[in-house]
């Protein structure tokens, strides 16, 4: 009787320690998303500034001729 009680208790403990089948966890938050957005915006501004500088350079060269 004692052996069967121990086996039942062991089976219950092992079943309790098994893998849980809970609902899937939500996806993790996007890390550094605001920083990436700021970096992308800065790259866009840099491209605009470079284009304007190139246009000014061409205009200056054209006027120098």
PyMOL Python script that loads the backbone (N, CA, C, O; Angstrom):
from pymol import cmd

cmd.read_pdbstr("""\
ATOM      1  N   UNK A   1       0.823  -1.188   0.000  1.00  0.00           N
ATOM      2  CA  UNK A   1       0.000   0.000   0.000  1.00  0.00           C
ATOM      3  C   UNK A   1       0.871   1.258   0.000  1.00  0.00           C
ATOM      4  O   UNK A   1       0.586   2.228  -0.703  1.00  0.00           O
ATOM      5  N   UNK A   2       1.927   1.222   0.794  1.00  0.00           N
ATOM      6  CA  UNK A   2       2.818   2.361   0.875  1.00  0.00           C
ATOM      7  C   UNK A   2       3.512   2.599  -0.462  1.00  0.00           C
ATOM      8  O   UNK A   2       3.694   3.744  -0.874  1.00  0.00           O
ATOM      9  N   UNK A   3       3.899   1.518  -1.140  1.00  0.00           N
ATOM     10  CA  UNK A   3       4.568   1.630  -2.437  1.00  0.00           C
ATOM     11  C   UNK A   3       3.628   2.217  -3.484  1.00  0.00           C
ATOM     12  O   UNK A   3       4.046   3.062  -4.275  1.00  0.00           O
ATOM     13  N   UNK A   4       2.388   1.793  -3.506  1.00  0.00           N
ATOM     14  CA  UNK A   4       1.442   2.319  -4.484  1.00  0.00           C
ATOM     15  C   UNK A   4       1.153   3.801  -4.216  1.00  0.00           C
ATOM     16  O   UNK A   4       0.999   4.577  -5.159  1.00  0.00           O
ATOM     17  N   UNK A   5       1.080   4.196  -2.951  1.00  0.00           N
ATOM     18  CA  UNK A   5       0.867   5.609  -2.615  1.00  0.00           C
ATOM     19  C   UNK A   5       2.050   6.447  -3.077  1.00  0.00           C
ATOM     20  O   UNK A   5       1.865   7.556  -3.579  1.00  0.00           O
ATOM     21  N   UNK A   6       3.248   5.935  -2.916  1.00  0.00           N
ATOM     22  CA  UNK A   6       4.453   6.646  -3.354  1.00  0.00           C
ATOM     23  C   UNK A   6       4.474   6.766  -4.874  1.00  0.00           C
ATOM     24  O   UNK A   6       4.840   7.813  -5.408  1.00  0.00           O
ATOM     25  N   UNK A   7       4.084   5.701  -5.576  1.00  0.00           N
ATOM     26  CA  UNK A   7       4.065   5.736  -7.037  1.00  0.00           C
ATOM     27  C   UNK A   7       3.030   6.740  -7.557  1.00  0.00           C
ATOM     28  O   UNK A   7       3.283   7.465  -8.519  1.00  0.00           O
ATOM     29  N   UNK A   8       1.871   6.769  -6.911  1.00  0.00           N
ATOM     30  CA  UNK A   8       0.839   7.724  -7.317  1.00  0.00           C
ATOM     31  C   UNK A   8       1.322   9.156  -7.067  1.00  0.00           C
ATOM     32  O   UNK A   8       1.147  10.031  -7.915  1.00  0.00           O
ATOM     33  N   UNK A   9       1.922   9.386  -5.914  1.00  0.00           N
ATOM     34  CA  UNK A   9       2.440  10.720  -5.597  1.00  0.00           C
ATOM     35  C   UNK A   9       3.524  11.115  -6.597  1.00  0.00           C
ATOM     36  O   UNK A   9       3.567  12.263  -7.039  1.00  0.00           O
ATOM     37  N   UNK A  10       4.382  10.195  -6.951  1.00  0.00           N
ATOM     38  CA  UNK A  10       5.443  10.466  -7.924  1.00  0.00           C
ATOM     39  C   UNK A  10       4.847  10.786  -9.295  1.00  0.00           C
ATOM     40  O   UNK A  10       5.314  11.699  -9.975  1.00  0.00           O
ATOM     41  N   UNK A  11       3.833  10.051  -9.699  1.00  0.00           N
ATOM     42  CA  UNK A  11       3.190  10.291 -10.988  1.00  0.00           C
ATOM     43  C   UNK A  11       2.535  11.678 -11.021  1.00  0.00           C
ATOM     44  O   UNK A  11       2.607  12.376 -12.032  1.00  0.00           O
ATOM     45  N   UNK A  12       1.899  12.072  -9.917  1.00  0.00           N
ATOM     46  CA  UNK A  12       1.260  13.384  -9.840  1.00  0.00           C
ATOM     47  C   UNK A  12       2.319  14.484  -9.912  1.00  0.00           C
ATOM     48  O   UNK A  12       2.126  15.481 -10.608  1.00  0.00           O
ATOM     49  N   UNK A  13       3.427  14.314  -9.208  1.00  0.00           N
ATOM     50  CA  UNK A  13       4.495  15.310  -9.237  1.00  0.00           C
ATOM     51  C   UNK A  13       5.095  15.443 -10.633  1.00  0.00           C
ATOM     52  O   UNK A  13       5.336  16.553 -11.109  1.00  0.00           O
ATOM     53  N   UNK A  14       5.330  14.323 -11.276  1.00  0.00           N
ATOM     54  CA  UNK A  14       5.903  14.364 -12.625  1.00  0.00           C
ATOM     55  C   UNK A  14       4.934  14.995 -13.615  1.00  0.00           C
ATOM     56  O   UNK A  14       5.357  15.727 -14.509  1.00  0.00           O
ATOM     57  N   UNK A  15       3.662  14.727 -13.471  1.00  0.00           N
ATOM     58  CA  UNK A  15       2.670  15.320 -14.360  1.00  0.00           C
ATOM     59  C   UNK A  15       2.596  16.833 -14.125  1.00  0.00           C
ATOM     60  O   UNK A  15       2.415  17.606 -15.066  1.00  0.00           O
ATOM     61  N   UNK A  16       2.735  17.235 -12.889  1.00  0.00           N
ATOM     62  CA  UNK A  16       2.698  18.662 -12.562  1.00  0.00           C
ATOM     63  C   UNK A  16       3.911  19.411 -13.075  1.00  0.00           C
ATOM     64  O   UNK A  16       3.829  20.611 -13.339  1.00  0.00           O
ATOM     65  N   UNK A  17       5.026  18.732 -13.220  1.00  0.00           N
ATOM     66  CA  UNK A  17       6.252  19.375 -13.696  1.00  0.00           C
ATOM     67  C   UNK A  17       6.366  19.335 -15.215  1.00  0.00           C
ATOM     68  O   UNK A  17       7.337  19.834 -15.783  1.00  0.00           O
ATOM     69  N   UNK A  18       5.392  18.752 -15.860  1.00  0.00           N
ATOM     70  CA  UNK A  18       5.447  18.634 -17.306  1.00  0.00           C
ATOM     71  C   UNK A  18       5.315  19.973 -18.003  1.00  0.00           C
ATOM     72  O   UNK A  18       5.113  21.005 -17.364  1.00  0.00           O
ATOM     73  N   UNK A  19       5.429  19.942 -19.290  1.00  0.00           N
ATOM     74  CA  UNK A  19       5.347  21.141 -20.113  1.00  0.00           C
ATOM     75  C   UNK A  19       3.933  21.689 -20.054  1.00  0.00           C
ATOM     76  O   UNK A  19       2.966  20.953 -20.249  1.00  0.00           O
ATOM     77  N   UNK A  20       3.813  22.976 -19.787  1.00  0.00           N
ATOM     78  CA  UNK A  20       2.479  23.572 -19.740  1.00  0.00           C
ATOM     79  C   UNK A  20       2.065  23.961 -21.152  1.00  0.00           C
ATOM     80  O   UNK A  20       2.903  24.307 -21.984  1.00  0.00           O
ATOM     81  N   UNK A  21       0.807  23.901 -21.404  1.00  0.00           N
ATOM     82  CA  UNK A  21       0.275  24.225 -22.730  1.00  0.00           C
ATOM     83  C   UNK A  21      -0.556  25.493 -22.628  1.00  0.00           C
ATOM     84  O   UNK A  21      -1.758  25.490 -22.893  1.00  0.00           O
ATOM     85  N   UNK A  22       0.097  26.564 -22.245  1.00  0.00           N
ATOM     86  CA  UNK A  22      -0.592  27.837 -22.113  1.00  0.00           C
ATOM     87  C   UNK A  22      -0.663  28.497 -23.485  1.00  0.00           C
ATOM     88  O   UNK A  22      -0.004  28.083 -24.439  1.00  0.00           O
ATOM     89  N   UNK A  23      -1.477  29.523 -23.544  1.00  0.00           N
ATOM     90  CA  UNK A  23      -1.597  30.282 -24.791  1.00  0.00           C
ATOM     91  C   UNK A  23      -0.237  30.868 -25.134  1.00  0.00           C
ATOM     92  O   UNK A  23       0.569  31.167 -24.253  1.00  0.00           O
ATOM     93  N   UNK A  24      -0.001  31.025 -26.410  1.00  0.00           N
ATOM     94  CA  UNK A  24       1.285  31.551 -26.856  1.00  0.00           C
ATOM     95  C   UNK A  24       1.500  32.945 -26.283  1.00  0.00           C
ATOM     96  O   UNK A  24       0.577  33.757 -26.227  1.00  0.00           O
ATOM     97  N   UNK A  25       2.714  33.205 -25.866  1.00  0.00           N
ATOM     98  CA  UNK A  25       3.051  34.501 -25.298  1.00  0.00           C
ATOM     99  C   UNK A  25       3.048  35.547 -26.406  1.00  0.00           C
ATOM    100  O   UNK A  25       3.344  35.230 -27.558  1.00  0.00           O
ATOM    101  N   UNK A  26       2.721  36.770 -26.073  1.00  0.00           N
ATOM    102  CA  UNK A  26       2.744  37.816 -27.103  1.00  0.00           C
ATOM    103  C   UNK A  26       4.176  38.018 -27.597  1.00  0.00           C
ATOM    104  O   UNK A  26       5.127  37.746 -26.865  1.00  0.00           O
ATOM    105  N   UNK A  27       4.332  38.485 -28.814  1.00  0.00           N
ATOM    106  CA  UNK A  27       5.683  38.681 -29.330  1.00  0.00           C
ATOM    107  C   UNK A  27       6.414  39.732 -28.489  1.00  0.00           C
ATOM    108  O   UNK A  27       5.793  40.653 -27.959  1.00  0.00           O
ATOM    109  N   UNK A  28       7.714  39.590 -28.375  1.00  0.00           N
ATOM    110  CA  UNK A  28       8.456  40.539 -27.550  1.00  0.00           C
ATOM    111  C   UNK A  28       8.392  41.947 -28.141  1.00  0.00           C
ATOM    112  O   UNK A  28       8.253  42.128 -29.351  1.00  0.00           O
ATOM    113  N   UNK A  29       8.494  42.909 -27.278  1.00  0.00           N
ATOM    114  CA  UNK A  29       8.454  44.304 -27.729  1.00  0.00           C
ATOM    115  C   UNK A  29       9.663  44.573 -28.614  1.00  0.00           C
ATOM    116  O   UNK A  29      10.744  44.022 -28.402  1.00  0.00           O
ATOM    117  N   UNK A  30       9.465  45.413 -29.590  1.00  0.00           N
ATOM    118  CA  UNK A  30      10.563  45.751 -30.488  1.00  0.00           C
ATOM    119  C   UNK A  30      11.539  46.638 -29.725  1.00  0.00           C
ATOM    120  O   UNK A  30      11.215  47.751 -29.310  1.00  0.00           O
ATOM    121  N   UNK A  31      12.737  46.109 -29.557  1.00  0.00           N
ATOM    122  CA  UNK A  31      13.749  46.852 -28.825  1.00  0.00           C
ATOM    123  C   UNK A  31      14.329  47.952 -29.686  1.00  0.00           C
ATOM    124  O   UNK A  31      14.557  47.768 -30.882  1.00  0.00           O
ATOM    125  N   UNK A  32      14.558  49.062 -29.089  1.00  0.00           N
ATOM    126  CA  UNK A  32      15.206  50.199 -29.727  1.00  0.00           C
ATOM    127  C   UNK A  32      14.442  50.728 -30.942  1.00  0.00           C
ATOM    128  O   UNK A  32      15.051  51.366 -31.801  1.00  0.00           O
ATOM    129  N   UNK A  33      13.154  50.493 -31.043  1.00  0.00           N
ATOM    130  CA  UNK A  33      12.369  50.976 -32.186  1.00  0.00           C
ATOM    131  C   UNK A  33      12.419  52.496 -32.304  1.00  0.00           C
ATOM    132  O   UNK A  33      12.606  52.998 -33.412  1.00  0.00           O
ATOM    133  N   UNK A  34      12.260  53.257 -31.216  1.00  0.00           N
ATOM    134  CA  UNK A  34      12.333  54.720 -31.360  1.00  0.00           C
ATOM    135  C   UNK A  34      13.704  55.189 -31.848  1.00  0.00           C
ATOM    136  O   UNK A  34      13.804  56.128 -32.638  1.00  0.00           O
ATOM    137  N   UNK A  35      14.751  54.527 -31.372  1.00  0.00           N
ATOM    138  CA  UNK A  35      16.094  54.916 -31.806  1.00  0.00           C
ATOM    139  C   UNK A  35      16.296  54.613 -33.285  1.00  0.00           C
ATOM    140  O   UNK A  35      16.916  55.398 -34.002  1.00  0.00           O
ATOM    141  N   UNK A  36      15.773  53.475 -33.745  1.00  0.00           N
ATOM    142  CA  UNK A  36      15.902  53.131 -35.171  1.00  0.00           C
ATOM    143  C   UNK A  36      15.141  54.133 -36.032  1.00  0.00           C
ATOM    144  O   UNK A  36      15.621  54.542 -37.089  1.00  0.00           O
ATOM    145  N   UNK A  37      13.951  54.527 -35.575  1.00  0.00           N
ATOM    146  CA  UNK A  37      13.166  55.506 -36.323  1.00  0.00           C
ATOM    147  C   UNK A  37      13.898  56.835 -36.408  1.00  0.00           C
ATOM    148  O   UNK A  37      13.910  57.476 -37.459  1.00  0.00           O
ATOM    149  N   UNK A  38      14.512  57.250 -35.298  1.00  0.00           N
ATOM    150  CA  UNK A  38      15.269  58.503 -35.298  1.00  0.00           C
ATOM    151  C   UNK A  38      16.472  58.405 -36.234  1.00  0.00           C
ATOM    152  O   UNK A  38      16.794  59.364 -36.936  1.00  0.00           O
ATOM    153  N   UNK A  39      17.131  57.256 -36.245  1.00  0.00           N
ATOM    154  CA  UNK A  39      18.278  57.072 -37.130  1.00  0.00           C
ATOM    155  C   UNK A  39      17.857  57.116 -38.595  1.00  0.00           C
ATOM    156  O   UNK A  39      18.534  57.730 -39.421  1.00  0.00           O
ATOM    157  N   UNK A  40      16.748  56.471 -38.915  1.00  0.00           N
ATOM    158  CA  UNK A  40      16.242  56.499 -40.296  1.00  0.00           C
ATOM    159  C   UNK A  40      15.886  57.930 -40.717  1.00  0.00           C
ATOM    160  O   UNK A  40      16.158  58.341 -41.845  1.00  0.00           O
ATOM    161  N   UNK A  41      15.282  58.668 -39.807  1.00  0.00           N
ATOM    162  CA  UNK A  41      14.920  60.051 -40.100  1.00  0.00           C
ATOM    163  C   UNK A  41      16.182  60.887 -40.330  1.00  0.00           C
ATOM    164  O   UNK A  41      16.229  61.712 -41.243  1.00  0.00           O
ATOM    165  N   UNK A  42      17.199  60.669 -39.500  1.00  0.00           N
ATOM    166  CA  UNK A  42      18.454  61.408 -39.648  1.00  0.00           C
ATOM    167  C   UNK A  42      19.131  61.081 -40.973  1.00  0.00           C
ATOM    168  O   UNK A  42      19.715  61.959 -41.609  1.00  0.00           O
ATOM    169  N   UNK A  43      19.054  59.827 -41.387  1.00  0.00           N
ATOM    170  CA  UNK A  43      19.644  59.454 -42.678  1.00  0.00           C
ATOM    171  C   UNK A  43      18.914  60.157 -43.822  1.00  0.00           C
ATOM    172  O   UNK A  43      19.543  60.581 -44.791  1.00  0.00           O
ATOM    173  N   UNK A  44      17.606  60.281 -43.716  1.00  0.00           N
ATOM    174  CA  UNK A  44      16.833  60.986 -44.733  1.00  0.00           C
ATOM    175  C   UNK A  44      17.202  62.459 -44.790  1.00  0.00           C
ATOM    176  O   UNK A  44      17.315  63.039 -45.870  1.00  0.00           O
ATOM    177  N   UNK A  45      17.390  63.065 -43.611  1.00  0.00           N
ATOM    178  CA  UNK A  45      17.783  64.475 -43.555  1.00  0.00           C
ATOM    179  C   UNK A  45      19.179  64.641 -44.149  1.00  0.00           C
ATOM    180  O   UNK A  45      19.440  65.603 -44.872  1.00  0.00           O
ATOM    181  N   UNK A  46      20.063  63.714 -43.847  1.00  0.00           N
ATOM    182  CA  UNK A  46      21.419  63.782 -44.379  1.00  0.00           C
ATOM    183  C   UNK A  46      21.405  63.726 -45.907  1.00  0.00           C
ATOM    184  O   UNK A  46      22.131  64.467 -46.570  1.00  0.00           O
ATOM    185  N   UNK A  47      20.595  62.862 -46.445  1.00  0.00           N
ATOM    186  CA  UNK A  47      20.505  62.743 -47.902  1.00  0.00           C
ATOM    187  C   UNK A  47      19.998  64.051 -48.515  1.00  0.00           C
ATOM    188  O   UNK A  47      20.509  64.496 -49.543  1.00  0.00           O
ATOM    189  N   UNK A  48      18.998  64.662 -47.887  1.00  0.00           N
ATOM    190  CA  UNK A  48      18.463  65.934 -48.386  1.00  0.00           C
ATOM    191  C   UNK A  48      19.530  67.026 -48.330  1.00  0.00           C
ATOM    192  O   UNK A  48      19.680  67.800 -49.276  1.00  0.00           O
ATOM    193  N   UNK A  49      20.268  67.089 -47.226  1.00  0.00           N
ATOM    194  CA  UNK A  49      21.315  68.098 -47.080  1.00  0.00           C
ATOM    195  C   UNK A  49      22.402  67.882 -48.132  1.00  0.00           C
ATOM    196  O   UNK A  49      22.884  68.847 -48.726  1.00  0.00           O
ATOM    197  N   UNK A  50      22.790  66.642 -48.366  1.00  0.00           N
ATOM    198  CA  UNK A  50      23.814  66.356 -49.369  1.00  0.00           C
ATOM    199  C   UNK A  50      23.344  66.749 -50.771  1.00  0.00           C
ATOM    200  O   UNK A  50      24.126  67.276 -51.563  1.00  0.00           O
ATOM    201  N   UNK A  51      22.089  66.497 -51.073  1.00  0.00           N
ATOM    202  CA  UNK A  51      21.552  66.874 -52.385  1.00  0.00           C
ATOM    203  C   UNK A  51      21.562  68.390 -52.554  1.00  0.00           C
ATOM    204  O   UNK A  51      21.926  68.896 -53.615  1.00  0.00           O
ATOM    205  N   UNK A  52      21.167  69.105 -51.522  1.00  0.00           N
ATOM    206  CA  UNK A  52      21.158  70.565 -51.595  1.00  0.00           C
ATOM    207  C   UNK A  52      22.574  71.112 -51.732  1.00  0.00           C
ATOM    208  O   UNK A  52      22.803  72.066 -52.475  1.00  0.00           O
ATOM    209  N   UNK A  53      23.516  70.516 -51.026  1.00  0.00           N
ATOM    210  CA  UNK A  53      24.906  70.962 -51.123  1.00  0.00           C
ATOM    211  C   UNK A  53      25.435  70.730 -52.537  1.00  0.00           C
ATOM    212  O   UNK A  53      26.139  71.578 -53.085  1.00  0.00           O
ATOM    213  N   UNK A  54      25.103  69.604 -53.115  1.00  0.00           N
ATOM    214  CA  UNK A  54      25.534  69.306 -54.487  1.00  0.00           C
ATOM    215  C   UNK A  54      24.910  70.295 -55.472  1.00  0.00           C
ATOM    216  O   UNK A  54      25.582  70.741 -56.403  1.00  0.00           O
ATOM    217  N   UNK A  55      23.651  70.640 -55.283  1.00  0.00           N
ATOM    218  CA  UNK A  55      22.997  71.609 -56.157  1.00  0.00           C
ATOM    219  C   UNK A  55      23.654  72.981 -56.029  1.00  0.00           C
ATOM    220  O   UNK A  55      23.862  73.664 -57.033  1.00  0.00           O
ATOM    221  N   UNK A  56      23.979  73.386 -54.813  1.00  0.00           N
ATOM    222  CA  UNK A  56      24.639  74.676 -54.611  1.00  0.00           C
ATOM    223  C   UNK A  56      26.020  74.688 -55.254  1.00  0.00           C
ATOM    224  O   UNK A  56      26.435  75.685 -55.845  1.00  0.00           O
ATOM    225  N   UNK A  57      26.721  73.571 -55.132  1.00  0.00           N
ATOM    226  CA  UNK A  57      28.053  73.465 -55.737  1.00  0.00           C
ATOM    227  C   UNK A  57      27.959  73.583 -57.250  1.00  0.00           C
ATOM    228  O   UNK A  57      28.751  74.290 -57.873  1.00  0.00           O
ATOM    229  N   UNK A  58      27.004  72.902 -57.833  1.00  0.00           N
ATOM    230  CA  UNK A  58      26.828  72.975 -59.293  1.00  0.00           C
ATOM    231  C   UNK A  58      26.432  74.382 -59.730  1.00  0.00           C
ATOM    232  O   UNK A  58      26.905  74.879 -60.752  1.00  0.00           O
ATOM    233  N   UNK A  59      25.560  75.020 -58.947  1.00  0.00           N
ATOM    234  CA  UNK A  59      25.139  76.388 -59.267  1.00  0.00           C
ATOM    235  C   UNK A  59      26.324  77.349 -59.182  1.00  0.00           C
ATOM    236  O   UNK A  59      26.461  78.236 -60.025  1.00  0.00           O
ATOM    237  N   UNK A  60      27.174  77.183 -58.181  1.00  0.00           N
ATOM    238  CA  UNK A  60      28.346  78.041 -58.030  1.00  0.00           C
ATOM    239  C   UNK A  60      29.313  77.836 -59.192  1.00  0.00           C
ATOM    240  O   UNK A  60      29.869  78.803 -59.714  1.00  0.00           O
ATOM    241  N   UNK A  61      29.516  76.589 -59.598  1.00  0.00           N
ATOM    242  CA  UNK A  61      30.398  76.286 -60.725  1.00  0.00           C
ATOM    243  C   UNK A  61      29.838  76.863 -62.022  1.00  0.00           C
ATOM    244  O   UNK A  61      30.587  77.352 -62.868  1.00  0.00           O
ATOM    245  N   UNK A  62      28.534  76.803 -62.169  1.00  0.00           N
ATOM    246  CA  UNK A  62      27.895  77.323 -63.376  1.00  0.00           C
ATOM    247  C   UNK A  62      28.021  78.848 -63.447  1.00  0.00           C
ATOM    248  O   UNK A  62      28.238  79.405 -64.523  1.00  0.00           O
ATOM    249  N   UNK A  63      27.886  79.509 -62.319  1.00  0.00           N
ATOM    250  CA  UNK A  63      28.004  80.965 -62.290  1.00  0.00           C
ATOM    251  C   UNK A  63      29.456  81.419 -62.471  1.00  0.00           C
ATOM    252  O   UNK A  63      29.705  82.526 -62.950  1.00  0.00           O
ATOM    253  N   UNK A  64      30.410  80.570 -62.091  1.00  0.00           N
ATOM    254  CA  UNK A  64      31.820  80.926 -62.205  1.00  0.00           C
ATOM    255  C   UNK A  64      32.276  80.880 -63.664  1.00  0.00           C
ATOM    256  O   UNK A  64      33.288  81.492 -64.008  1.00  0.00           O
ATOM    257  N   UNK A  65      31.572  80.189 -64.500  1.00  0.00           N
ATOM    258  CA  UNK A  65      31.989  80.060 -65.920  1.00  0.00           C
ATOM    259  C   UNK A  65      31.774  81.306 -66.703  1.00  0.00           C
ATOM    260  O   UNK A  65      32.074  81.345 -67.897  1.00  0.00           O
TER     261      UNK A  65
END
""", "prot")
cmd.dss("prot")
cmd.show_as("cartoon", "prot")
cmd.util.cbc("prot")
cmd.orient("prot")
